[in-house]
């Protein structure tokens, strides 16, 4: 019997770095999600003014006495369409000359339509405000906003850097609040369990491969000994 070189056909473990990266991402993102969900069992109710004065250690919040204005908004476009809108949130009555500490992120279709309509309107600033108000009056009201701030090491640093370069008068420590979002413990747990399961399968596969190679190597050396 002739023993061939110890090369096994590529299988699950041959995915190598991609699989390892997937496991790391699942464990980190899922772990952060579990931590945030357990730390924030319910949204913290706080006024925008109090939040800016001393930012609390919370990611899930209901911002009270908030003033939003579509006129100051920026947006992210994808394939020629607005996919996400960033709206400054200020304390009620605050001047637009003061740096912005909170950006509300939303993809609400009414907001997107209002922004597109506003962008296409000409004339003075007052006319733009009137045009947008006709499309989305709630954006120019005092209102409470509930959402989840973006967090974690996979935080959207690229988008944050792009926003910081815009003429939006952003504070250095500004945060992005995802409108209507809340911690999802089940999804985060599923990611952690999925990452652990993939890692366990990879370990089992690696052990099987190691055992297979050991057996092949032993058979090879036995054959060499018999041939002598």
C-alpha positions, -999 to 999 in steps of 0.1 A, spaced: 0 0 0 13 34 -9 8 63 14 2 96 -3 12 130 10 -8 142 41 -30 166 23 -67 165 31 -94 179 8 -104 214 19 -133 214 43 -149 236 69 -117 245 86 -102 257 53 -123 288 56 -96 299 80 -95 336 88 -130 344 75 -146 319 100 -124 331 128 -133 367 121 -170 358 120 -167 341 154 -149 372 169 -175 396 155 -204 375 168 -189 372 203 -179 408 206 -211 423 191 -233 398 208 -215 403 242 -218 440 239 -255 437 231 -261 415 261 -242 439 284 -262 469 271 -295 451 274 -289 440 310 -276 475 319 -306 492 304 -337 473 314 -358 504 306 -351 537 290 -337 565 311 -359 595 311 -339 627 310 -343 661 295 -319 671 267 -305 699 288 -297 676 317 -282 651 293 -259 677 278 -249 691 312 -238 657 325 -240 627 301 -253 597 320 -240 561 317 -269 549 297 -275 539 260 -313 535 260 -330 569 267 -361 589 264 -350 625 258 -376 649 271 -381 686 261 -363 680 228 -363 704 199 -355 690 165 -352 708 131 -350 692 97 -335 724 84 -301 716 101 -302 679 90 -277 659 70 -284 626 52 -267 596 38 -276 585 3 -274 551 -12 -279 544 -49 -292 579 -54 -318 577 -26 -318 590 10 -312 560 33 -306 577 66 -312 612 80 -292 628 109 -312 655 127 -297 677 155 -315 675 188 -313 705 211 -328 717 244 -360 736 239 -352 772 229 -315 767 224 -298 788 197 -285 771 166 -252 787 173 -245 763 202 -226 730 193 -248 699 187 -244 671 212 -270 647 199 -279 636 164 -311 617 158 -307 590 132 -338 579 113 -349 564 81 -386 572 85 -401 576 51 -420 607 60 -388 624 72 -369 613 41 -397 627 19 -397 659 38 -359 663 35 -360 656 -2 -388 681 -6 -369 707 15 -336 701 -5 -355 708 -37 -371 740 -25 -355 773 -32 -358 807 -17 -351 820 18 -346 799 49 -381 808 61 -395 794 29 -375 762 34 -389 758 69 -425 763 57 -420 738 29 -406 711 53 -433 719 79 -460 711 54 -444 676 49 -435 667 85 -448 691 111 -437 669 140 -401 676 132 -406 712 143 -424 705 175 -411 700 210 -413 663 216 -399 633 235 -375 610 216 -368 574 226 -339 556 211 -306 538 215 -272 555 212 -246 538 190 -219 521 210 -192 495 210 -158 490 192 -176 484 159 -193 518 162 -197 535 129 -164 555 130 -164 562 93 -198 578 94 -190 597 126 -158 611 109 -178 622 79 -204 639 100 -177 656 120 -164 672 88 -198 687 79 -208 722 88 -232 710 115 -214 726 145 -210 692 162 -195 689 197 -164 667 199 -183 641 221 -215 641 201 -236 609 201 -259 594 175 -293 582 187 -311 556 166 -347 567 166 -371 541 182 -343 515 187 -341 495 219 -317 468 233 -325 433 220 -314 407 245 -326 377 226 -308 386 194 -276 394 213 -278 361 231 -284 343 198 -252 359 184 -232 348 214 -245 313 213 -240 312 175 -204 324 180 -197 298 207 -213 270 186 -192 279 155 -161 280 177 -169 246 193 -174 231 158 -141 245 147 -123 231 177 -139 197 170 -130 198 134 -94 208 143 -92 179 167 -105 155 140 -80 168 115 -52 165 141 -62 129 148 -65 121 111 -30 135 105 -16 116 134 -30 83 122 -18 89 86 16 98 99 18 67 121 7 45 92 33 62 70 61 55 94 50 19 100 51 13 62 85 28 60 97 5 88 82 -26 71 98 -17 38 132 -16 55 
